[in-house]
Amino acid sequence: MRILGIDPGLRTTGFGVLDVDGPALRYVASGVIQTSSADTGNLPARLKLLYDGICELRSRYQPEVAAVEIVFVNVNPQATLLLGQARGACVTALVACDLPVAEYTALQMKQAVAGHGRAAKEQVQAMVQRLLNLPSAPRQDAADALGLAITHAHAGRTIERLQAAGLARSTSSMYRRAR
């Protein structure tokens, strides 16, 4: 199975692609989609860059599923709204490309990758490097995206089996109920 991890951001959206064969993880690609080429005041143009970038990733790497970070609410409501719109553009692009989308919180990803939910960015980078046997640590946004793909590789099958048995809700419905 090929997984596309997405760490949404309005300026920089990280992506990571992994192949999963049983417990084995194989790094395929990672990087970022940047919206700095658009005028920072032109939100629709920046969202279109994200949408087009996600569609290009789908076309280039042919993933079977995507894992996206759930946006957290921070102290700045304006920043949260902008991040939510960037995430929405990413999820919309994934769904428009007929990809199933799994959602995980940053806490869930850090727990799965680093062993505790309060791991620092540098710890996530180091663990992603170690788990994927990379020669160097990926940049933060890409490391988070790879971490989301790793999280789905480990948890996705279990969650799908529980959902099929009627024993678990989707992560998006869990997120909605928590509000």
ChimeraX attribute file (.defattr): number of C-alpha atoms within 10 A of each C-alpha:
attribute: neighborCount
match mode: 1-to-1
recipient: residues
	/A:1	12
	/A:2	21
	/A:3	24
	/A:4	32
	/A:5	32
	/A:6	32
	/A:7	27
	/A:8	29
	/A:9	22
	/A:10	23
	/A:11	18
	/A:12	18
	/A:13	24
	/A:14	22
	/A:15	28
	/A:16	29
	/A:17	27
	/A:18	23
	/A:19	20
	/A:20	18
	/A:21	11
	/A:22	9
	/A:23	7
	/A:24	10
	/A:25	19
	/A:26	15
	/A:27	17
	/A:28	14
	/A:29	14
	/A:30	20
	/A:31	19
	/A:32	21
	/A:33	22
	/A:34	17
	/A:35	21
	/A:36	12
	/A:37	10
	/A:38	16
	/A:39	11
	/A:40	13
	/A:41	8
	/A:42	9
	/A:43	16
	/A:44	15
	/A:45	15
	/A:46	22
	/A:47	22
	/A:48	17
	/A:49	21
	/A:50	27
	/A:51	22
	/A:52	16
	/A:53	19
	/A:54	24
	/A:55	18
	/A:56	14
	/A:57	17
	/A:58	20
	/A:59	11
	/A:60	9
	/A:61	15
	/A:62	14
	/A:63	19
	/A:64	15
	/A:65	20
	/A:66	24
	/A:67	30
	/A:68	26
	/A:69	22
	/A:70	20
	/A:71	22
	/A:72	11
	/A:73	12
	/A:74	10
	/A:75	7
	/A:76	8
	/A:77	10
	/A:78	10
	/A:79	13
	/A:80	15
	/A:81	14
	/A:82	15
	/A:83	19
	/A:84	19
	/A:85	19
	/A:86	26
	/A:87	25
	/A:88	17
	/A:89	23
	/A:90	27
	/A:91	24
	/A:92	17
	/A:93	21
	/A:94	24
	/A:95	14
	/A:96	12
	/A:97	14
	/A:98	12
	/A:99	19
	/A:100	14
	/A:101	18
	/A:102	21
	/A:103	26
	/A:104	19
	/A:105	17
	/A:106	21
	/A:107	16
	/A:108	21
	/A:109	26
	/A:110	23
	/A:111	17
	/A:112	19
	/A:113	25
	/A:114	21
	/A:115	14
	/A:116	13
	/A:117	15
	/A:118	13
	/A:119	16
	/A:120	11
	/A:121	15
	/A:122	13
	/A:123	15
	/A:124	25
	/A:125	24
	/A:126	17
	/A:127	18
	/A:128	24
	/A:129	19
	/A:130	13
	/A:131	17
	/A:132	17
	/A:133	13
	/A:134	13
	/A:135	8
	/A:136	11
	/A:137	18
	/A:138	19
	/A:139	15
	/A:140	17
	/A:141	24
	/A:142	27
	/A:143	28
	/A:144	30
	/A:145	29
	/A:146	35
	/A:147	33
	/A:148	34
	/A:149	32
	/A:150	28
	/A:151	21
	/A:152	26
	/A:153	23
	/A:154	17
	/A:155	13
	/A:156	17
	/A:157	11
	/A:158	13
	/A:159	18
	/A:160	15
	/A:161	12
	/A:162	14
	/A:163	13
	/A:164	11
	/A:165	9
	/A:166	9
	/A:167	10
	/A:168	15
	/A:169	14
	/A:170	13
	/A:171	16
	/A:172	14
	/A:173	11
	/A:174	12
	/A:175	15
	/A:176	8
	/A:177	8
	/A:178	7
	/A:179	5
